[in-house]
Amino acid sequence: MPRYEFRCRSCGDIFEIDRPMARAAEPATCPQGHPDTVKLLSTVAVTGRGGAGQRPAAGGGCCGGGCGC
């Protein structure tokens, strides 16, 4: 289940909530009971361009070993 991070505008507390993606846009109340919160943007590291075990193509491109410059 995805975890969403929120910040309370009243007290500044940052907290996380686990909820289904279907409920991602719902507001959240901070642990102190304040209803004025904002969902924070999370950064997720995603690497690769395909399935496991694939390798990037070797050489190619100008001055990358394929054009003879």
PyMOL commands that set and color helices and strands:
alter all, ss='L'
color gray80, all
select helices_A, chain A and resi 21-23
alter helices_A, ss='H'
color red, helices_A
select strands_A, chain A and resi 3-8+14-18+37-39
alter strands_A, ss='S'
color yellow, strands_A
deselect
rebuild
show_as cartoon
